Amino acid sequence: MGEGRGGGGGRVEELRAEAQAAKDAAADAFYEMDTAQRDLRITVETITAADDSRQAALAASDFAGFGRRIDHVSQEYIAAVDAHDLDSGALDAGTASRAREELLRVRDELVRARRELERFGRGLEPLAARAASQLARGAPTVERARPALREATGALDAARAAGLSADGPAAALAALGPGLRLLNEGAGRHGVKPTIRRAEDVRRRAEAVAAEARRLPETAAGIGRRLASPRTRAEAITTRAGNVEPGPSELRRRFSAACWQDLQRVPEQAAESVRQAQEVLSRARRAREEQRFAEATALLQEVHALFGRTEEAVSAAGERLRRLEEVAVAPRREIDRTRFVLRDAQRLAMTGRTFPEPRHAGPLDAAAERLERAVTALENGGRNPDYWAFLTETEAVRSMVAAVVEEIRAGR
């Protein structure tokens, strides 16, 4: 009887050892499967970060399906290990044998799951290679953004060292913070393509900040120079405007009031425009002192626009007086000039035709009649005819004729 118990005890120990070996094999298989899953997860995350194609999305979906299968196998493995205490002194042959069989079955399931993962991973190799290429392209793009940021910071510091507040560039640089934080979190989290786009955007905006900060000293100096020039221009405009008004001179005796009466307000209007310009100029100076350079530049543009309109009005008035003097001396020259234009158009209308087209002849006849009326009015105007009305009419006649000529040439 002692030999039977000893033989039975030896068999139990043999089965315990086999069950332990099966447990160790299952543990190795579990470790290998878990390693394969973690490696594949990194591959899939790399693919989805770099690739937004349908194939990449499908790979992620399939991997999620594998995850559910692996969770199930892992739970079976843990349950099998927890179900059998192979170190227990009460372990009998039947329990040890069942433990061995169950652990071997779980080991086989773990091995099959690992092989499926490896097969799946081999199928992802083209996508993984493409993703690696995308990541390699993205890294330099991100790196180019960093020196641009450093350059912007340096340019901003230099501007401030020159006594400029540089509030605009400083605010623009601060606004890059969120984008920079996302770049630091990496393409693995936010995707390669969005990261590349973000890096390019950060780089461009940082370069713009640096350029603006570097321009600030020259901008400030340029505005200072531009603020000094309007005084001379204002004096010149005022002087020219004062020379426009026909005073108690030969002009007043030679021309009717209709010719020059409206010019009497030109000096007054010019003075008002100059006053307005000087007010705007004062605002521009304050903006320059407070380093609101964009506002100062806009105000200076407004000053120059006021001066420009005033100079045009003064020039137009001076040109009118010049033309009045010319026509008073030789009115026939204006008449002949207009008749020449009219006759030239009439010859063009008759070229290649026996009769002109009515749509051309009508306006030309009307222009000829209008010219004759203007000449008659001038001749009947007495000592002081309305030369300005006459000049206005002859100019209108030439415009009518030019429109007909353009139509004839376009039709041919």
C-alpha positions in Angstrom: 0.0 0.0 0.0 2.9 2.3 0.7 4.2 1.7 -2.9 0.7 2.6 -4.4 0.6 5.9 -2.5 4.2 6.7 -3.5 3.4 5.9 -7.2 0.3 8.1 -7.1 2.2 11.0 -5.5 4.8 10.7 -8.3 2.2 10.9 -11.0 0.6 14.0 -9.4 4.0 15.7 -9.3 4.7 14.8 -12.9 1.3 16.2 -13.9 1.9 19.3 -11.7 5.2 19.8 -13.6 3.5 19.4 -16.9 0.8 21.9 -15.9 3.4 24.3 -14.7 5.3 24.0 -18.0 2.0 24.7 -19.9 1.4 27.7 -17.6 4.9 29.0 -18.4 4.4 28.5 -22.1 1.1 30.3 -21.9 2.8 33.2 -20.1 5.5 33.4 -22.9 2.8 33.3 -25.5 0.8 36.0 -23.7 3.9 38.2 -23.5 4.7 37.7 -27.2 1.1 38.5 -28.2 1.0 41.6 -26.0 4.3 42.8 -27.5 3.1 42.2 -31.0 -0.1 44.1 -30.2 1.8 47.1 -28.8 4.1 47.2 -31.7 1.2 47.1 -34.1 -0.7 49.7 -32.2 2.3 52.1 -32.7 2.3 51.3 -36.5 -1.4 51.9 -36.8 -1.2 55.2 -34.9 1.6 56.3 -37.1 -0.4 55.4 -40.2 -3.5 57.3 -39.0 -1.5 60.3 -38.0 0.2 60.5 -41.4 -2.6 59.3 -43.7 -6.2 60.4 -43.9 -7.0 58.0 -46.7 -9.8 55.4 -46.7 -7.2 52.6 -46.5 -5.7 54.1 -43.3 -9.2 54.4 -41.7 -9.9 50.8 -42.7 -6.6 49.7 -41.1 -7.5 51.4 -37.8 -11.0 49.8 -37.9 -9.6 46.3 -38.5 -7.0 46.8 -35.7 -9.8 47.8 -33.3 -11.5 44.5 -34.2 -8.3 42.6 -33.4 -8.2 44.4 -30.1 -11.6 43.0 -29.1 -10.5 39.5 -30.1 -7.2 39.9 -28.1 -9.1 41.2 -25.1 -11.2 38.0 -25.2 -8.1 35.7 -25.4 -6.4 37.7 -22.7 -9.4 37.2 -20.4 -9.4 33.5 -21.0 -5.7 33.3 -20.2 -6.1 35.2 -16.9 -9.1 33.1 -16.0 -7.2 29.9 -16.7 -4.2 31.0 -14.6 -6.5 32.2 -11.7 -8.5 28.9 -11.8 -5.6 26.6 -10.9 -3.3 26.8 -8.0 -0.5 24.6 -9.1 1.4 25.1 -5.8 -1.4 23.7 -3.7 -0.6 20.6 -1.7 -4.2 19.4 -2.3 -3.7 19.3 -6.1 -4.8 15.9 -7.4 -4.0 14.2 -10.7 -7.3 15.0 -12.3 -7.1 18.7 -11.5 -3.5 19.0 -12.6 -4.3 17.2 -15.9 -7.3 19.6 -16.5 -5.1 22.6 -15.7 -2.5 21.4 -18.2 -5.0 20.9 -20.9 -6.7 24.3 -20.4 -3.4 26.2 -20.2 -2.2 24.5 -23.4 -5.5 25.4 -25.1 -5.1 29.0 -24.0 -1.5 29.0 -25.1 -2.5 27.9 -28.6 -5.1 30.6 -28.7 -2.5 33.2 -27.7 -0.1 31.9 -30.4 -2.8 32.1 -33.1 -3.7 35.6 -32.1 -0.1 36.7 -32.3 0.3 35.2 -35.7 -2.8 36.9 -36.9 -1.4 40.2 -35.6 1.9 39.6 -37.4 0.0 38.7 -40.7 -2.1 41.9 -40.3 1.1 43.9 -39.7 2.8 42.6 -42.8 -0.3 43.7 -44.8 0.2 47.2 -43.4 3.8 47.5 -44.6 3.0 49.7 -47.7 0.8 52.0 -45.6 3.5 52.1 -42.9 6.2 53.0 -45.4 4.1 55.8 -46.8 3.4 57.1 -43.3 7.1 57.0 -42.4 7.8 59.1 -45.6 5.1 61.6 -44.6 6.6 61.8 -41.1 10.1 62.4 -42.5 8.7 65.2 -44.6 6.9 66.7 -41.7 9.8 66.9 -39.3 11.9 69.4 -41.3 8.8 71.6 -41.8 8.3 71.8 -38.1 12.0 72.5 -37.6 11.9 75.4 -40.0 9.2 77.0 -37.9 11.4 77.1 -34.8 14.2 79.4 -36.1 11.5 81.6 -37.6 10.1 82.0 -34.1 13.5 82.7 -32.7 14.2 85.3 -35.4 10.8 87.0 -34.7 11.6 87.2 -31.0 15.1 88.6 -31.7 13.7 91.3 -34.1 11.1 92.2 -31.5 13.7 92.6 -28.8 15.8 94.8 -31.1 12.8 97.1 -31.8 12.1 97.5 -28.1 15.8 98.2 -27.5 15.5 101.0 -30.0 12.7 102.6 -27.8 9.7 101.3 -29.8 6.8 99.6 -28.0 6.2 97.3 -30.9 2.8 96.4 -29.6 1.5 95.1 -32.9 4.3 92.6 -33.6 4.3 91.6 -29.9 0.6 90.7 -30.1 1.1 88.9 -33.4 3.9 86.8 -31.8 1.8 86.0 -28.7 -1.0 84.8 -31.0 1.3 82.1 -32.3 1.3 80.4 -28.9 -1.6 78.0 -29.4 -0.2 76.8 -32.8 3.2 76.3 -31.3 1.8 74.3 -28.4 0.0 72.0 -30.9 3.3 71.6 -32.8 5.1 70.6 -29.7 2.5 67.9 -29.0 3.5 66.3 -32.3 2.2 64.8 -35.5 1.4 61.6 -33.7 -1.4 63.3 -31.8 -2.7 65.8 -34.4 -1.8 64.2 -37.7 1.0 64.8 -40.1 -0.8 66.9 -42.7 -2.5 69.2 -40.2 0.9 69.5 -38.4 2.7 70.4 -41.7 0.0 73.0 -42.5 0.2 74.4 -38.9 4.0 74.5 -39.1 4.0 76.4 -42.4 1.4 78.8 -41.0 3.5 79.4 -37.8 6.6 79.9 -39.9 5.0 82.4 -42.3 3.4 84.4 -39.5 6.6 84.4 -37.5 8.5 85.7 -40.6 5.9 88.4 -41.0 6.3 89.4 -37.3 10.1 89.6 -37.8 9.8 91.6 -40.9 7.3 94.0 -39.3 9.5 94.4 -36.2 12.6 95.1 -38.4 10.6 97.7 -40.4 9.5 99.6 -37.3 12.6 101.9 -36.9 12.5 102.8 -40.6 8.7 103.3 -40.5 9.0 105.6 -37.5 11.8 107.6 -39.3 9.9 107.7 -42.5 6.7 109.0 -40.9 8.8 111.6 -39.1 10.2 112.8 -42.5 6.7 112.8 -44.1 5.3 114.9 -41.2 7.9 117.6 -42.0 7.0 118.2 -45.6 3.3 119.2 -45.6 4.0 122.7 -44.2 5.9 123.8 -47.4 3.2 122.2 -49.6 0.4 124.0 -47.7 2.2 127.4 -48.2 2.7 126.8 -51.9 -1.0 125.8 -52.4 -2.2 128.9 -50.5 0.1 131.2 -52.6 -1.1 129.6 -55.9 -4.8 129.9 -54.8 -4.3 133.6 -54.1 -3.2 134.1 -57.6 -6.3 132.5 -59.1 -9.0 135.1 -58.3 -9.4 137.7 -61.0 -9.0 141.0 -59.2 -9.9 144.5 -60.3 -7.7 144.1 -63.4 -7.9 143.6 -67.1 -9.5 140.2 -66.5 -12.5 141.7 -64.9 -12.8 144.1 -67.7 -12.3 141.6 -70.5 -14.4 138.7 -69.3 -18.1 138.6 -68.3 -18.8 137.5 -64.7 -20.1 134.1 -65.9 -16.5 133.3 -67.0 -14.8 133.8 -63.6 -17.3 134.4 -60.9 -17.1 130.8 -59.5 -13.3 131.1 -59.3 -13.6 133.8 -56.6 -14.3 131.0 -54.1 -11.2 129.0 -55.0 -8.9 130.8 -52.6 -11.4 130.4 -49.8 -12.0 126.7 -50.6 -8.2 126.2 -50.8 -7.7 127.8 -47.4 -10.4 125.6 -45.9 -8.8 122.5 -47.4 -5.4 123.5 -46.0 -6.9 124.1 -42.6 -8.5 120.7 -42.6 -5.2 119.2 -43.7 -3.4 120.8 -40.9 -5.9 119.4 -38.4 -5.4 115.9 -39.8 -1.7 116.5 -39.7 -1.8 117.3 -36.0 -3.7 114.0 -35.4 -1.0 112.2 -37.4 1.7 113.7 -35.2 0.0 112.5 -32.1 -0.4 109.0 -33.6 3.3 109.0 -34.4 4.3 110.1 -30.9 2.1 107.3 -29.5 3.7 104.8 -32.0 0.4 104.1 -33.7 2.2 104.0 -37.0 -0.6 102.5 -39.1 -3.0 105.2 -38.0 -0.3 107.9 -38.6 0.3 106.6 -42.1 -3.4 106.6 -42.9 -3.8 110.1 -41.6 -0.8 111.3 -43.7 -2.5 109.7 -46.8 -5.6 111.7 -45.9 -3.5 114.9 -45.7 -2.0 114.2 -49.1 -5.4 113.5 -50.6 -6.7 116.8 -49.3 -3.7 118.6 -50.8 -4.1 116.7 -54.0 -7.7 117.7 -54.5 -7.0 121.3 -53.6 -4.1 121.4 -56.1 -6.3 120.0 -58.8 -8.9 122.7 -58.1 -6.3 125.5 -58.1 -4.7 124.1 -61.3 -8.1 123.8 -63.0 -8.8 127.5 -62.1 -5.5 128.6 -63.4 -6.0 126.6 -66.6 -9.4 128.2 -67.2 -7.9 131.7 -66.9 -5.1 130.7 -69.3 -7.7 129.4 -71.9 -9.9 132.4 -71.4 -7.0 134.7 -72.3 -6.1 132.6 -75.3 -9.6 132.6 -76.7 -10.1 136.3 -76.1 -7.0 137.0 -78.2 -7.8 134.5 -81.0 -11.3 133.0 -80.8 -11.0 131.9 -84.5 -8.3 129.4 -83.5 -10.8 127.5 -81.3 -13.4 127.6 -84.0 -11.1 126.4 -86.7 -9.8 123.6 -84.4 -13.3 122.3 -83.8 -14.4 122.6 -87.4 -11.3 120.7 -88.5 -12.2 117.8 -86.1 -15.8 117.9 -87.4 -14.8 117.9 -91.1 -12.3 115.1 -90.6 -15.1 113.0 -89.0 -17.4 113.7 -91.9 -14.8 112.6 -94.4 -14.3 109.4 -92.4 -18.1 108.8 -92.4 -18.2 109.1 -96.2 -15.1 106.9 -96.9 -16.2 104.1 -99.2 -19.8 105.3 -99.3 -22.1 107.5 -101.4 -24.2 108.5 -98.4 -23.2 108.3 -94.7 -25.0 106.0 -92.4 -27.9 107.9 -90.6 -26.6 106.8 -87.2 -23.3 108.6 -88.0 -24.7 111.5 -90.0 -27.3 112.5 -87.4 -24.9 113.1 -84.5 -22.4 114.9 -86.8 -25.0 117.2 -88.2 -26.1 117.9 -84.6 -22.5 118.7 -83.7 -22.2 121.1 -86.6 -25.3 122.9 -85.7 -24.2 123.1 -82.0 -20.9 124.6 -83.1 -22.6 127.3 -85.3 -24.9 128.2 -82.4 -21.9 128.6 -80.1 -20.1 130.8 -82.7 -23.2 133.0 -83.2 -23.6 133.4 -79.4 -19.9 134.5 -79.2 -20.2 137.0 -82.0 -23.4 138.5 -80.5 -21.9 138.7 -77.0 -20.8 142.3 -77.3 -17.7 143.6 -75.6 -17.6 140.9 -73.0 -18.9 137.7 -74.5 -19.2 134.5 -72.4 -16.0 132.9 -73.5 -16.3 130.2 -70.9 -19.7 129.1 -72.3 -18.1 129.2 -75.8 -15.2 127.0 -74.7 -17.5 124.6 -72.9 -19.6 124.2 -76.1 -16.7 123.6 -78.4 -15.2 121.0 -76.1 -18.7 119.3 -76.0 -18.8 119.4 -79.8 -15.4 117.7 -80.0 -16.5 115.0 -77.6 -19.6 114.3 -79.6 -17.5 114.0 -82.8 -14.9 111.7 -81.1 -17.7 109.4 -80.0 -18.9 109.1 -83.6 -15.4 108.5 -84.9 -14.8 105.7 -82.4 -18.1 104.1 -83.4 -17.2 104.2 -87.1 -13.7 102.7 -86.5 -15.1 100.0 -84.3 -17.7 99.0 -86.9 -14.9 98.7 -89.6 
